[in-house]
Amino acid sequence: MADTLPPASIGMRVEEVDTPALLIDLDAFERNLKRMADAIQDSSAVLRPHAKTHKCPTVGLKQMEVGAVGVCCQKVGEAEAMVLGGISDILVSNEIVGAPKLTKLASLARRAKIAVCADDAGNVSDLDAAAAVAGVTLDVLVEIDVGAGRCGVAPGAPALALAEVIDKAPNLRFGGLQAYQGSAQHIRAYEGRKSAIDSAIAMTQETVSLLASHGLECGIVGGAGTGTFPFEAASGVYNELQAGSYIFMDADYGYNLNASGNPIDDFENSLFVYATVMSRTTGDRAILDAGLKALSVDSGLPLPWEIPGVEFVGASDEHGKLLVSESVQGGNNDLKVGDKVRLIPGHVDPTVNMYDWYVCIRDGRVEDLWPITARGKLQ
């Protein structure tokens, strides 16, 4: 459980929730779950959503109820929280380095199905040693760089060489390929995103074929994100999709465009930072109690939700500044101290990492409280 008391109680009216708080609109959240399941049902790929977005086993289990095969994590601490919360199938879609983390990772494989990624032969050796001490067999995927310029060996022959090292390790099992094109997720133009993923698909297909010709079959070919998953799902190459933000969405994803040149609308905003007006000393300014310690602004400022004529224009540690226009029809010039507003985060993942609880609302009341047990898990 989270270490702090929740900012609300079940049955409470939304207006009574203490702030800042992280709200989930359950109706929108459940529609997003169904929309993703429907979107990929005719493809050959399954969903393994990324838990780095929500950091909550309750959310992961709800994703699995509608067809997800398990979850992805980026950190061993996240994986541990998921296992403790009842998730039984986890891919750590990242490289894990260092004896303490490797020891914990291997120990988790006694309790759940655990896979991990690698792009270095020395790290493979360390994984093998940790698995031997724990008495487990770890599935290890070769991560290939398909354009993001982050982790991963080059596709083709370098990937084959590393896969052969994994295959020969006595306590490891070659699990397939991790081929995530992260930098493509927020390319705004549809054709630009598609072009980036077409290139990633080609590199991944080449590598899958090369591995197969050397007797190495890829159980998992994983990648994709909320911004690109339809392309990977239709590729016939990827068999696991790792989208995460689709359940909540954020302001930054809202700037991506679809094939018609309009903002994407596949999913709804279901996550909000709830904030209170704490100062209103001028006609054009209102100050909220949610600033940099309540909202991540690395991908841009949050957007006020359904408040005409109001713009979030700046944040300091504990304060968020709203610009209130007097010229917008229906504008909220009557905002007063004590009023509460919802904000769409600019970037949902690091915003979630600031909170201990989700306050889940429906029909104007708090229906449930979900602990964010992987919050702050940096190791």
Rosetta blueprint (number, residue, H / E / L):
1 M L
2 A L
3 D L
4 T L
5 L L
6 P L
7 P L
8 A L
9 S L
10 I L
11 G L
12 M L
13 R E
14 V H
15 E H
16 E H
17 V L
18 D L
19 T L
20 P L
21 A E
22 L E
23 L E
24 I E
25 D E
26 L H
27 D H
28 A H
29 F H
30 E H
31 R H
32 N H
33 L H
34 K H
35 R H
36 M H
37 A H
38 D H
39 A H
40 I H
41 Q L
42 D L
43 S L
44 S L
45 A L
46 V E
47 L E
48 R L
49 P L
50 H E
51 A L
52 K L
53 T L
54 H L
55 K L
56 C L
57 P H
58 T H
59 V H
60 G H
61 L H
62 K H
63 Q H
64 M H
65 E H
66 V L
67 G L
68 A L
69 V L
70 G L
71 V E
72 C E
73 C E
74 Q L
75 K L
76 V H
77 G H
78 E H
79 A H
80 E H
81 A H
82 M H
83 V H
84 L H
85 G L
86 G L
87 I L
88 S L
89 D E
90 I E
91 L E
92 V E
93 S E
94 N E
95 E E
96 I L
97 V L
98 G L
99 A H
100 P H
101 K H
102 L H
103 T H
104 K H
105 L H
106 A H
107 S H
108 L H
109 A L
110 R L
111 R L
112 A L
113 K E
114 I E
115 A E
116 V E
117 C E
118 A E
119 D L
120 D L
121 A H
122 G H
123 N H
124 V H
125 S H
126 D H
127 L H
128 D H
129 A H
130 A H
131 A H
132 A H
133 V H
134 A H
135 G L
136 V L
137 T L
138 L E
139 D E
140 V E
141 L E
142 V E
143 E E
144 I E
145 D L
146 V L
147 G L
148 A L
149 G L
150 R L
151 C L
152 G L
153 V E
154 A L
155 P L
156 G L
157 A H
158 P H
159 A H
160 L H
161 A H
162 L H
163 A H
164 E H
165 V H
166 I H
167 D H
168 K H
169 A L
170 P L
171 N L
172 L E
173 R E
174 F E
175 G E
176 G E
177 L E
178 Q E
179 A L
180 Y L
181 Q L
182 G H
183 S H
184 A H
185 Q L
186 H L
187 I L
188 R L
189 A L
190 Y H
191 E H
192 G H
193 R H
194 K H
195 S H
196 A H
197 I H
198 D H
199 S H
200 A H
201 I H
202 A H
203 M H
204 T H
205 Q H
206 E H
207 T H
208 V H
209 S H
210 L H
211 L H
212 A H
213 S H
214 H L
215 G L
216 L L
217 E L
218 C L
219 G L
220 I E
221 V E
222 G E
223 G E
224 A L
225 G L
226 T L
227 G L
228 T L
229 F H
230 P H
231 F H
232 E H
233 A H
234 A L
235 S L
236 G L
237 V L
238 Y L
239 N L
240 E E
241 L E
242 Q L
243 A L
244 G L
245 S H
246 Y H
247 I H
248 F L
249 M L
250 D L
251 A L
252 D L
253 Y H
254 G H
255 Y H
256 N L
257 L E
258 N L
259 A L
260 S L
261 G L
262 N L
263 P E
264 I L
265 D L
266 D L
267 F L
268 E L
269 N L
270 S L
271 L E
272 F E
273 V E
274 Y E
275 A E
276 T E
277 V E
278 M E
279 S E
280 R E
281 T E
282 T E
283 G L
284 D L
285 R E
286 A E
287 I E
288 L E
289 D L
290 A L
291 G L
292 L L
293 K L
294 A L
295 L L
296 S L
297 V L
298 D L
299 S L
300 G L
301 L L
302 P L
303 L E
304 P E
305 W L
306 E L
307 I L
308 P L
309 G L
310 V E
311 E E
312 F E
313 V E
314 G E
315 A E
316 S L
317 D L
318 E L
319 H L
320 G E
321 K E
322 L E
323 L E
324 V E
325 S L
326 E L
327 S L
328 V L
329 Q L
330 G L
331 G L
332 N L
333 N L
334 D L
335 L L
336 K L
337 V L
338 G L
339 D L
340 K E
341 V E
342 R E
343 L E
344 I E
345 P L
346 G L
347 H L
348 V H
349 D H
350 P H
351 T H
352 V H
353 N L
354 M L
355 Y L
356 D L
357 W E
358 Y E
359 V E
360 C E
361 I E
362 R E
363 D L
364 G L
365 R E
366 V E
367 E E
368 D E
369 L E
370 W E
371 P E
372 I L
373 T L
374 A L
375 R L
376 G L
377 K L
378 L L
379 Q L
